[in-house]
Amino acid sequence: MNALLQVRDLVVRYGARRAVDGVSFDVAAGETVGLVGPSGCGKSTTAAAVLRLLRPAAGSVRFDGTELTTLGASALRALRPRFQTVFQDPYAALSPRRRVRDQIAEPLRIHGLWSRADGPPRVAELLDRVGLDPALGERLPHELSGGQAQRVGIARALATRPELLVLDEPTSALDPSVRAGILNLLMDLQDTLGVGTLFISHDRAAVRHVCDRVLTMREGRLTA
Ligand SMILES: Nc1ncnc2c1ncn2[C@@H]1O[C@H](COP(=O)(O)OP(=O)(O)OP(=O)(O)O)[C@@H](O)[C@H]1O
């Protein structure tokens, strides 16, 4: 059976520099794979290529058998609900003037999954799922703590019921006291939802705690 995510011989260049230099790995359905390594080794660039936020110079990224690197805009748009991301800085990822409930509803609206009857209860369910009181849906991002804001980011990423989550340093902008709560939430979501996850972090201990398998990157390559 094919892996949910299959990355082969990925190369990403910034000018002459090879930020990612021949990376290959799989993430199976429901599996949590960690990607660790020092600052600048190419982790975020790998994530951006997987999410098709940039086009690699060479190599292949297959999601559920579909080649993403060459996929046209409308086919890519149709696949996007199935792979979602959570960013490092939860406040930067949320728009400052929109209520939490609208931000969680946004991916549902964008992908035509919103209805007046089912939408609001789905937003409440998502808030509850990430450990937040659904009443927080009325708030604006600046009225949330950092941990609460990251939970909103996770709820938004889960809204379309994705099969793959790409988490790029989801806890490193948070206070250490809040970090453990978010890591526990992520583990709980793995257990209950079985979402495949690529978990990027420089925090090796956190990744070991959360992941089934850990890949180490150095200077654009995976180490053996
Ligand atoms: N937009 C860009 N233009 C030019 N060079 C870039 C760009 N983004 C990243 N780089 C360079 O590519 C290399 C890999 O960066 P990347 O952000 O992928 O590493 P990282 O492992 O995620 O680092 P960090 O943990 O600090 O986020 C670094 O040398 C970085 O300076």
The ligand as a Gaussian input file, in Angstrom:
#p B3LYP/6-31G(d) Opt

LIG

0 1
 N       13.011000      32.506000       1.308000
 C       14.308000      32.179000       1.431000
 N       15.237000      32.730000       0.610000
 C       16.539000      32.401000       0.702000
 N       17.040000      31.515000       1.580000
 C       16.163000      30.934000       2.413000
 C       14.755000      31.234000       2.393000
 N       14.149000      30.500000       3.353000
 C       15.112000      29.792000       3.951000
 N       16.319000      30.030000       3.394000
 C       17.597000      29.394000       3.755000
 O       17.459000      28.002000       3.513000
 C       18.051000      27.243000       4.549000
 C       17.021000      26.345000       5.198000
 O       16.077000      27.164000       5.901000
 P       14.826000      26.548000       6.670000
 O       14.018000      27.693000       7.187000
 O       14.149000      25.553000       5.820000
 O       15.540000      25.786000       7.870000
 P       14.915000      25.267000       9.247000
 O       15.607000      23.990000       9.529000
 O       13.441000      25.249000       9.160000
 O       15.412000      26.374000      10.253000
 P       14.650000      26.984000      11.546000
 O       14.584000      25.868000      12.535000
 O       15.552000      28.087000      11.960000
 O       13.315000      27.442000      11.064000
 C       18.678000      28.253000       5.502000
 O       20.030000      28.422000       5.145000
 C       17.900000      29.517000       5.227000
 O       18.696000      30.649000       5.497000

